[in-house]
Amino acid sequence: MATSPAAPPAPPKPTWDPKSSESLSPLLRPTIRIRLTLLYGGMFLIAGILLLTIIYMLAAQALNVGGQLPFKIVTGSVTSEVCNLPKGGSADQFNEAMNSCVNHQRQQALDHLLARSLYALVGLSIIAFAFGYAVAGRVLSPLGRMTRTARRVAGTDLTRRIELDGPDDELKELADTFDEMLDRLERAFTAQQRFVANASHELRTPLAINRTLLEVHLSDPGAPVELTQLGKTLLATNERSEQLVEGLLLLARSDNQIVERKPVDLAEVATRAIDQTLAEATEKGVEIRGEQSPAVVQGNGILLERIALNLVQNAVRYNIAEDGWVEVTTELQPGQALLVVSNTGPVVPAYEIDNLFEPFRRLRTERTGSDKGVGLGLSIARSVARAHGGRIIAEPREGGGLVMRVTLPV
């Protein structure tokens, strides 16, 4: 484990998380239902405005606002309580006043028609939006069932199915396709579990037999020195094969979500990992330090201990020859728990950090043998972190070494 003194890589750009909008009010989230409601209500509102405009123009044309009266007063007298007609004067003055008064009454009638029509349009628009919201919810209810089923499946409950009934439309076709996909995933997942179980038995048993035979042979005090040395070499090779098999099986199991979760204190997990690595660190002259504050998460204690153990072991093994140190800290932050393992060590180029998380890959090598491990430690750590809904990030440390940050939700 190491890094270059180059500047640390820029933090990843924040990506939109669909769960981040779940805390918003249902009326504020940009859901399809809201968009369909706005579409239905907006179309109704536009249609109502167009209809109101046409009615207003037709009514104005029918009332002939601004035109002349179809009659004239020639002789006699006319009185009105609405119009202010002149008393006396010529017939033309009287007709002009009558025409002005009637046009004013027509305009008032149109204004009243427009105002009341706008009130009616606003009321109907509210009803239309509410009706559109209800209809959109009815239409999109199959999608809600699909979403809920997908969330249950995300928790490795592959037995769930949508089983959508109703008309044979596009939504039912989508639901049936999703059910078929779940059937294939369940078969594949069951086959994987069966394979892991069979591989665990078929691979462990012969390795355990070989180890037993070699240990019995090495316990014979009369065995030749050459055979004893060969037995030790074979025993070391067998032990390495056992570690490889255990790592591969653990990697296969940890790629899935953790269904049964229990409270686990990362401080206790880190302490156990330090205790198991302390002898090796003392032998290599590496100091292990750091403060482990309580940080309780929900998860699998054995798998989380594997994360800490792999990181601490790597930090000890990939260190400098003199005055090396490893710092292990745990802390609780808002909404998450943090496990940080820092160490001194050789310089690692920043562009090679991502490769360290690939199976069987090591610094500046790809699939090489090493007495430091089988090349699965960081791959297992990342897989276990993902299975717990968290992540692990490697960052360069100035002067050499790495800073491994494991973030887990609480």
VMD Tcl script that draws the C-alpha trace (Angstrom):
set ca {
  {0.00 0.00 0.00}
  {1.47 3.35 -1.08}
  {0.94 6.42 -3.17}
  {2.76 9.23 -4.92}
  {3.33 12.70 -3.50}
  {1.24 14.09 -6.29}
  {-1.76 16.15 -5.45}
  {-4.74 14.07 -4.37}
  {-7.31 13.42 -7.07}
  {-10.24 15.75 -7.28}
  {-13.26 14.55 -5.34}
  {-15.85 12.82 -7.48}
  {-18.62 14.97 -8.84}
  {-21.82 14.57 -6.89}
  {-24.34 12.46 -8.70}
  {-28.08 12.71 -8.41}
  {-29.47 10.13 -6.05}
  {-33.12 9.17 -6.55}
  {-33.47 8.64 -2.81}
  {-32.45 12.21 -2.13}
  {-35.85 13.47 -3.32}
  {-37.84 11.01 -1.22}
  {-37.79 13.41 1.73}
  {-39.55 16.10 -0.30}
  {-43.28 16.57 -0.18}
  {-45.16 14.44 -2.74}
  {-46.44 17.66 -4.30}
  {-42.89 19.03 -4.73}
  {-41.15 15.98 -6.15}
  {-40.81 16.02 -9.95}
  {-42.71 12.78 -10.35}
  {-44.42 11.55 -13.50}
  {-47.76 11.93 -11.72}
  {-47.13 15.64 -11.11}
  {-46.01 16.14 -14.70}
  {-49.07 14.35 -16.06}
  {-51.28 16.43 -13.76}
  {-49.71 19.63 -15.04}
  {-50.12 18.36 -18.60}
  {-53.81 17.49 -18.17}
  {-54.61 20.70 -16.28}
  {-52.53 22.85 -18.62}
  {-54.26 21.46 -21.70}
  {-57.66 22.08 -20.10}
  {-56.64 25.61 -19.14}
  {-55.42 26.42 -22.66}
  {-58.57 24.95 -24.19}
  {-60.73 26.97 -21.75}
  {-58.91 30.21 -22.59}
  {-59.37 29.60 -26.31}
  {-63.05 28.76 -25.82}
  {-63.60 31.85 -23.67}
  {-61.90 34.05 -26.29}
  {-64.11 32.67 -29.05}
  {-67.28 33.10 -26.99}
  {-66.28 36.67 -26.11}
  {-65.65 37.57 -29.76}
  {-68.92 36.00 -30.90}
  {-70.88 37.75 -28.15}
  {-69.28 41.10 -29.01}
  {-70.13 40.58 -32.66}
  {-73.72 39.62 -31.85}
  {-74.22 42.63 -29.59}
  {-72.64 44.91 -32.20}
  {-70.74 46.93 -29.59}
  {-69.75 50.32 -30.97}
  {-72.27 50.21 -33.82}
  {-75.33 52.35 -34.50}
  {-78.83 51.61 -33.24}
  {-81.11 49.89 -35.72}
  {-83.69 52.67 -35.18}
  {-83.92 56.46 -34.78}
  {-86.20 58.71 -32.79}
  {-87.92 61.19 -35.10}
  {-90.69 62.69 -33.00}
  {-91.99 62.26 -29.50}
  {-90.16 61.90 -26.22}
  {-88.32 58.95 -24.54}
  {-87.40 58.64 -20.88}
  {-84.92 56.20 -19.30}
  {-83.81 55.48 -15.74}
  {-80.48 54.07 -16.99}
  {-79.47 56.45 -19.74}
  {-78.96 60.16 -19.24}
  {-81.00 61.51 -22.17}
  {-81.17 65.26 -22.92}
  {-84.39 67.07 -22.31}
  {-85.10 69.09 -25.37}
  {-82.70 69.63 -28.17}
  {-82.70 68.23 -31.68}
  {-83.50 64.65 -32.72}
  {-79.88 64.05 -33.76}
  {-78.60 64.94 -30.29}
  {-81.19 62.68 -28.75}
  {-80.27 59.73 -31.03}
  {-76.53 60.22 -30.36}
  {-77.09 60.10 -26.59}
  {-79.32 57.03 -26.96}
  {-76.68 55.27 -29.11}
  {-73.89 56.05 -26.60}
  {-75.97 54.78 -23.70}
  {-76.87 51.49 -25.42}
  {-73.25 50.83 -26.43}
  {-72.20 51.42 -22.84}
  {-74.75 48.89 -21.65}
  {-73.50 46.37 -24.22}
  {-69.90 46.81 -23.07}
  {-70.92 46.36 -19.46}
  {-72.72 43.12 -20.38}
  {-69.57 41.83 -22.13}
  {-67.40 42.78 -19.15}
  {-69.72 40.92 -16.79}
  {-69.71 37.91 -19.12}
  {-65.91 37.94 -19.26}
  {-65.46 38.28 -15.48}
  {-67.89 35.50 -14.63}
  {-66.43 33.27 -17.34}
  {-62.94 33.77 -15.88}
  {-64.20 32.83 -12.41}
  {-65.83 29.72 -13.87}
  {-62.63 28.88 -15.77}
  {-60.50 29.16 -12.62}
  {-62.89 26.92 -10.67}
  {-63.05 24.34 -13.45}
  {-59.25 24.44 -13.80}
  {-58.85 23.56 -10.11}
  {-61.28 20.69 -10.57}
  {-59.43 19.64 -13.74}
  {-56.06 19.60 -11.97}
  {-57.47 17.57 -9.09}
  {-59.18 15.18 -11.49}
  {-55.98 14.92 -13.55}
  {-53.96 14.14 -10.41}
  {-56.40 11.36 -9.46}
  {-56.47 9.95 -13.01}
  {-52.66 10.07 -13.25}
  {-52.37 8.19 -9.96}
  {-54.79 5.58 -11.24}
  {-52.93 5.17 -14.51}
  {-49.50 5.05 -12.84}
  {-50.45 2.68 -10.01}
  {-48.89 -0.31 -11.86}
  {-45.59 1.57 -11.95}
  {-45.83 2.02 -8.18}
  {-46.23 -1.73 -7.77}
  {-43.20 -2.28 -10.00}
  {-41.15 0.16 -7.94}
  {-42.10 -1.47 -4.64}
  {-41.30 -4.91 -6.03}
  {-37.95 -3.72 -7.35}
  {-37.06 -2.31 -3.92}
  {-37.88 -5.62 -2.27}
  {-35.82 -7.44 -4.89}
  {-32.92 -5.08 -4.15}
  {-32.87 -6.65 -0.70}
  {-32.18 -10.07 -2.36}
  {-35.83 -11.09 -1.98}
  {-35.98 -12.55 -5.47}
  {-39.21 -14.42 -4.76}
  {-41.29 -11.26 -5.19}
  {-43.29 -10.82 -8.37}
  {-45.49 -8.02 -9.69}
  {-48.20 -10.28 -11.17}
  {-50.04 -7.31 -12.65}
  {-53.61 -7.97 -13.71}
  {-55.88 -5.87 -15.89}
  {-55.96 -5.09 -19.61}
  {-53.17 -6.36 -21.82}
  {-51.62 -2.93 -22.40}
  {-48.05 -1.60 -22.41}
  {-47.82 -1.48 -18.60}
  {-48.88 -5.11 -18.25}
  {-46.36 -6.08 -20.91}
  {-43.65 -4.25 -18.98}
  {-44.67 -5.93 -15.71}
  {-44.66 -9.38 -17.33}
  {-41.22 -8.70 -18.80}
  {-39.97 -7.64 -15.37}
  {-41.38 -10.82 -13.82}
  {-39.60 -12.93 -16.45}
  {-36.36 -11.11 -15.68}
  {-36.83 -11.81 -11.96}
  {-37.36 -15.50 -12.74}
  {-34.05 -15.62 -14.59}
  {-32.28 -13.69 -11.83}
  {-33.65 -16.01 -9.16}
  {-32.49 -19.07 -11.11}
  {-29.06 -17.52 -11.64}
  {-28.80 -16.50 -7.97}
  {-29.84 -19.97 -6.79}
  {-27.32 -21.55 -9.14}
  {-24.62 -19.25 -7.80}
  {-25.44 -20.15 -4.19}
  {-25.38 -23.84 -5.11}
  {-22.07 -23.39 -6.88}
  {-20.53 -21.56 -3.92}
  {-21.69 -24.30 -1.55}
  {-20.38 -27.08 -3.81}
  {-17.13 -25.26 -4.48}
  {-16.68 -24.68 -0.76}
  {-16.91 -28.40 -0.14}
  {-15.03 -29.65 -3.20}
  {-12.13 -27.22 -2.80}
  {-11.75 -27.17 0.95}
  {-11.84 -30.92 1.49}
  {-8.79 -31.94 -0.62}
  {-6.79 -28.97 0.65}
  {-7.59 -29.90 4.24}
  {-6.55 -33.52 3.55}
  {-3.29 -32.38 1.98}
  {-2.56 -30.13 4.94}
  {-3.24 -32.96 7.40}
  {-0.97 -35.39 5.53}
  {1.83 -32.82 5.35}
  {1.55 -31.98 9.04}
  {1.65 -35.69 9.95}
  {4.75 -36.13 7.79}
  {6.47 -33.10 9.31}
  {5.75 -34.38 12.82}
  {7.88 -37.49 12.13}
  {11.27 -36.84 13.81}
  {12.97 -39.48 11.68}
  {12.06 -37.95 8.33}
  {15.00 -36.94 6.09}
  {15.92 -33.26 6.05}
  {15.24 -32.96 2.30}
  {11.74 -34.37 2.65}
  {11.08 -32.18 5.69}
  {12.09 -29.06 3.74}
  {9.94 -30.16 0.80}
  {7.04 -30.76 3.17}
  {7.33 -27.26 4.60}
  {7.35 -25.80 1.11}
  {4.29 -27.82 0.11}
  {2.56 -26.88 3.36}
  {3.15 -23.17 2.66}
  {1.83 -23.63 -0.90}
  {-1.21 -25.49 0.43}
  {-1.86 -22.75 2.97}
  {-1.71 -20.16 0.21}
  {-4.21 -22.19 -1.84}
  {-6.54 -22.36 1.17}
  {-6.34 -18.59 1.56}
  {-7.11 -18.14 -2.12}
  {-10.13 -20.44 -1.94}
  {-11.46 -18.73 1.21}
  {-10.98 -15.32 -0.40}
  {-12.77 -16.31 -3.60}
  {-15.70 -17.80 -1.71}
  {-15.96 -14.78 0.57}
  {-15.79 -12.48 -2.46}
  {-18.63 -14.41 -4.12}
  {-20.79 -14.25 -0.98}
  {-20.13 -10.61 -0.20}
  {-21.24 -9.39 -3.64}
  {-24.85 -9.63 -2.45}
  {-26.83 -7.36 -0.16}
  {-26.76 -8.20 3.54}
  {-30.26 -9.34 4.51}
  {-29.81 -10.06 8.23}
  {-28.25 -7.03 9.90}
  {-27.26 -6.56 13.53}
  {-25.69 -3.66 15.43}
  {-21.91 -3.76 14.97}
  {-19.45 -1.33 16.55}
  {-16.69 -0.42 14.10}
  {-14.41 0.41 17.04}
  {-14.68 -3.17 18.29}
  {-14.17 -4.52 14.77}
  {-11.05 -2.38 14.28}
  {-9.67 -3.42 17.68}
  {-10.01 -7.10 16.81}
  {-8.29 -6.54 13.48}
  {-5.42 -4.73 15.24}
  {-5.05 -7.58 17.77}
  {-4.82 -10.15 14.98}
  {-2.19 -8.12 13.10}
  {-0.16 -6.88 16.06}
  {2.32 -9.79 16.03}
  {3.09 -9.34 12.35}
  {3.42 -5.57 12.80}
  {5.85 -6.05 15.69}
  {7.93 -8.44 13.64}
  {8.17 -5.91 10.80}
  {8.81 -2.99 13.13}
  {5.56 -1.20 12.22}
  {3.77 0.84 14.88}
  {-0.02 0.60 15.01}
  {-1.72 3.62 16.52}
  {-4.95 5.58 16.37}
  {-8.11 6.16 18.39}
  {-11.20 4.04 17.86}
  {-14.34 5.94 18.83}
  {-17.66 4.07 19.07}
  {-19.42 3.94 15.70}
  {-22.33 1.49 15.55}
  {-23.68 0.40 12.17}
  {-26.17 -2.22 11.02}
  {-24.51 -5.13 9.25}
  {-22.70 -8.44 9.45}
  {-19.97 -8.42 12.09}
  {-17.84 -11.13 10.47}
  {-17.79 -9.42 7.08}
  {-17.10 -6.00 8.58}
  {-14.24 -7.49 10.60}
  {-12.88 -8.85 7.33}
  {-12.80 -5.30 5.90}
  {-10.81 -3.99 8.86}
  {-8.50 -7.01 8.92}
  {-7.70 -6.80 5.22}
  {-6.99 -3.07 5.37}
  {-4.81 -3.32 8.47}
  {-2.91 -6.32 7.10}
  {-2.26 -4.55 3.82}
  {-1.17 -1.42 5.67}
  {1.35 -3.46 7.69}
  {2.66 -5.58 4.84}
  {3.02 -2.76 2.30}
  {5.02 -0.44 4.52}
  {8.51 0.98 4.75}
  {11.45 -0.89 6.26}
  {12.13 1.50 9.15}
  {9.98 3.74 11.34}
  {6.77 2.68 9.63}
  {3.40 3.20 11.18}
  {-0.27 2.39 10.63}
  {-3.05 4.59 11.99}
  {-6.52 3.09 12.49}
  {-9.38 5.38 13.50}
  {-13.15 5.09 13.70}
  {-15.66 7.85 14.18}
  {-19.36 8.54 13.91}
  {-20.52 11.30 11.58}
  {-24.04 12.54 10.78}
  {-25.76 9.70 8.96}
  {-22.64 7.57 8.53}
  {-19.78 5.80 10.27}
  {-16.18 6.09 9.14}
  {-13.25 3.67 9.35}
  {-9.92 5.17 8.25}
  {-6.68 3.19 7.84}
  {-3.58 5.26 6.99}
  {-0.01 4.06 6.63}
  {3.47 4.92 5.53}
  {4.75 3.01 2.54}
  {6.22 3.13 -0.94}
  {5.00 5.64 -3.46}
  {2.05 4.56 -5.60}
  {1.13 6.55 -8.73}
  {-2.36 8.02 -8.47}
  {-3.44 6.35 -11.70}
  {-2.73 2.90 -10.22}
  {-4.92 3.30 -7.13}
  {-8.08 2.02 -8.83}
  {-6.21 -1.09 -9.99}
  {-5.51 -2.04 -6.37}
  {-9.20 -2.92 -5.94}
  {-9.19 -5.38 -8.86}
  {-8.83 -9.09 -7.98}
  {-5.27 -10.47 -8.17}
  {-3.80 -7.04 -8.95}
  {-0.98 -5.48 -6.97}
  {1.21 -2.44 -7.28}
  {2.91 -2.33 -10.69}
  {2.05 -6.00 -11.22}
  {-1.06 -7.77 -12.35}
  {-1.17 -11.49 -11.65}
  {2.08 -12.18 -9.87}
  {2.86 -14.37 -6.93}
  {3.66 -12.75 -3.62}
  {4.22 -13.79 -0.06}
  {2.12 -10.82 1.08}
  {-1.22 -12.26 0.04}
  {-3.29 -13.58 -2.81}
  {-4.39 -10.22 -4.20}
  {-7.99 -10.33 -3.00}
  {-7.88 -8.24 0.16}
  {-9.00 -4.89 -1.24}
  {-11.44 -6.56 -3.66}
  {-13.14 -8.29 -0.74}
  {-13.15 -5.07 1.29}
  {-14.82 -3.13 -1.50}
  {-17.34 -5.90 -2.14}
  {-18.29 -6.13 1.55}
  {-18.59 -2.34 1.81}
  {-20.94 -2.27 -1.19}
  {-23.01 -5.10 0.25}
  {-23.55 -2.93 3.35}
  {-24.59 0.08 1.25}
  {-21.29 1.86 1.82}
  {-18.11 2.51 -0.12}
  {-14.33 2.46 0.24}
  {-12.04 5.13 -1.20}
  {-8.26 5.11 -1.48}
  {-6.54 8.49 -1.36}
  {-2.86 9.37 -1.80}
  {-0.92 10.34 1.27}
  {1.80 12.95 0.99}
  {5.19 11.31 1.33}
  {4.00 7.81 0.48}
  {1.33 5.47 1.69}
  {-2.42 5.39 1.33}
  {-5.43 6.62 3.26}
  {-8.25 4.08 3.04}
  {-11.66 5.48 3.99}
  {-14.60 3.13 4.54}
  {-17.96 4.89 4.81}
  {-21.00 2.93 6.02}
  {-24.57 4.13 6.64}
  {-25.83 4.02 10.20}
}
mol new
graphics top color blue
foreach p $ca { graphics top sphere $p radius 0.5 }
foreach p [lrange $ca 0 end-1] q [lrange $ca 1 end] { graphics top cylinder $p $q radius 0.2 }
display resetview
